[in-house]
């Protein structure tokens, strides 16, 4: 459940960043300027990373004990966070790469959890 929510949040975050040039004038008209600011983006990304960390830790603790989904999550977050430090033409690629890694972390976690759930009865040693 948390992984699916994380995938949704990451996808919305990426969509927000990609469509931001279209929405900035609309945000100004509606008094929602903070949604177009770097700080607003960082707050949303921080919330996405927090949700992702909780989802991945839940899977790690209860099922699979694999740490590499965290590497994907934090690498994606790092890339996403630093997208403003590259030239503007590269920013969409940074958004796509960061979002893809964040989503991949959740998908890998889901697969690991589902695989381990199916082997619990076979004695994989990860029973709670």
N, C-alpha and C positions, 0 to 999 in steps of 0.2 A: 504494500500500500504506500509506504513512504517513498520507495523507489519510483513508483509511478507518479507520485506527486512531485518528486524531484525532477523527473524528466519533463513534466508539464511546466514547472517553474523555470527550468533552464530554457526550454523552448520559448516561453513567453519573454524571457529576458533577452534572448537572441533576437526575437522578432521586434522587441522594443528598440534594441540598438540599431537594427538594420533599417527600421522604418522611422527612426528618430528625425531625420531631416524633413520628413513629411509632416510629422506631428508637432514639431517645435512651434510653428505658428498657432496651431490649435491649442496647445498647452498654454500659450500666452493669453489667448482669448478667454480661456476657462480659468485662468488664475492658477494653473498647475505648473508653473515654470520649473519647480524643483524636480519634476519628472524628467526634464531634459538636461539637468545639470550633471556634472561629473559626480558630485556627491550623491545625488539620487541614484545614479547608476551603481555606484559603489555600495550603497545601502542595500539595493536590491540584490546585487551579486553576493554580498556578505550573507544576506538572508538565505539565498540559494545554497551557498556553501555550508551554512549551518545546518540547513535541512538535509543536505547531502551527507554531511558528516554523521548526523544522527541515524539516517537510514543505513549507511554503510557500517557504522559501528554496531547497529542492531543485528545485521546479517553476520558480521564478523564474530560477535559474541555468542549469538544463539546457534549458528550453523557452521560456517565454513572455516573460520580462523585464517583466512587469506588476507594479506595486507595490500596486495597490488591494486585493488579498486581505489584505495585512498590515493595512490600515486596518480592515477588517472584524474581523480577529482581535483587534487591540489595543483597538478600541472595545468589542467584546464582553467582553473580559477586564476592561476598566476598569469597565464597568457591573456585571459579575458581582462584582468585587472590592469594590465600594462598596455592595453590596446591604444591608449592615447599617447604613448611614448614613441610611436612609429608615425611615419608620414600618413596622411589621410587616405591615400589610395590603398594602403596595406590594412587599414582598420577593418574592413569587411572580412578579409581573410583571417585576421586575428579573432574576430567574433565567431566565425564559423569553426575555426580550429578549437577555440576554447569551449564553445558550446558542445561540439562533437565529443570532446574528451569528457566533459561533465556528464553528458547523456551516456557515453560508453561506460563510465564508472557505475552508473545505476543499472545498466543492462547487464554488465558483468556480475554485479552483486546479485541481481535477480537470478541469473543463471546458476551462480554458485550456490545460492540458497535453495533453489529448486532441486538441483542435483543432490545436494546434501540431504534435503528432506526425503528424497526418494531412496537414499541409501541408509537412512537412520535404522530401518528395520533389519538391514543387512549387517549392522554392527560397525559402522564407520568410525565409531569412537567419539562422536561429537554430540552425544545426547546431552540435553540440558539437565 
